Amino acid sequence: MSKRGLMYLLGGVLAVTVIGAVPATSFAKMEPSEEAHWYFSVGAGLMDKEGDEAVNDGVIGTFRAGYDLTDTWSLEGMFYVAPKLTERFVGVDYTGRVSRAEEDAGFGDTYAAALAIDGLCHFTRWERLDPYLTLGVGAAWFGHEVNGYRLDPTVRGGGGVMYHFNDEWAVRADYRNLFLGADKQANTTIDGGIVWTPGARVQPKFVAIGGPADSDGDGLTDADEADYGTDPYDRDTDKDGLTDGEEVHKYKTDPLNPDTDWDGLKDGYDEVLKYGTDPLKRDTDAGGVADGHEVLEDNTNPLDPRDDLKLFELYIKFDFDQAIIKPEYFADLDKIGKVLKRHPDATARIEGHADQTKKSGKFHNNRLSEKRAKSVLTYLAEKFGIEKKHMTAVGYGFSRPKEKPDLVNGNPNNRRVEVYIRGVKNTITGNEPDTAGGAPTTTTAPVAPENK
């Protein structure tokens, strides 16, 4: 294909691309928009000529007018002028003759003016950073004949980026490669400027309607949101997947707490929408194990009590910053040991949990709760001969509270060791009676503050 034929082909591709974007705004049935579509920009830059051109590089001034067809596509007309282009002298060749540029140019200085039209494909239009690719056509006119021509039609391609300070003002930087013109050279332009979108700050028309204001449309009036402490401009203040209005009126959950029942699952995304559990019940199926533990750790059904693991919940008092179990708690641990002894194929997961106050250190409490869980594991292994490979000890620190933490006084109910046994029928279903009683089995005792 000839050079001119290729230029026509690329120009046709641009036309089809731009026309393909038009129906999204011109032919689709849309409500009228108050958005500003026109924008204008002025700037300056550099025309970069190849080394064997008859003229040197030159400064250019630019003016653009653009129209946003959609959030992705814009059509932009451009005028730029290079007021002074100096003649390039490249010396003599190997025969001793001066270069053709010096022989044939003979104009000293000249100028260039150009018109172009570009299609812009935006990636993140109206985000603060707005990069785009471009393809277009244009033509430059030189004041003197340069390299045998004065009019140079070209196909242009490149890209750029805008940085929006607000809806009205932005700055931009652009790069274009000019090719397939009469010039036979791959010249470029590089420029930057400011962008003005007139009308972007026109205030919307407000229509008065009856009833109290609900700015975010979440089902709670702004006055109600002030009472509940929720954000009147955020439909889902606690980001749990339920609107503030749904939490207050429909589900009766806490719109400021994404996990109202402290079971480890978010009220909306997990409990209501994914698993169908009750966001107000920590253990929806009443099988003895919290919904979150069934889903996150056990891979059991939080709606079926028959598959709940056997849970022993121990509240053991440890000395400050210690993980040594005192003898008064041996009887409670012995119940667990007897169950594991009767079921040699069963496995146990021992989890340590800490309480949280304002001075609690996350890393230290994670390690401390793990040490206390390992103390329980060691006790069961040494006294009852339970193989350690059948038991796992983990520490969660204060990351999985059972109840709302009291950051001032502490909440001792969050300071606990939980033992989950797999491979033993849960007594809550009426099977597998043993000395441990029901599930969960708990033992309570005065609890000392955690090390902070």
Summary of the structure (lengths in Angstrom):
residues: 452
radius of gyration: 37.1
end to end distance: 77.7
largest distance: 110.9
contacts: 1397
relative contact order: 0.08
helix: 25%
strand: 30%
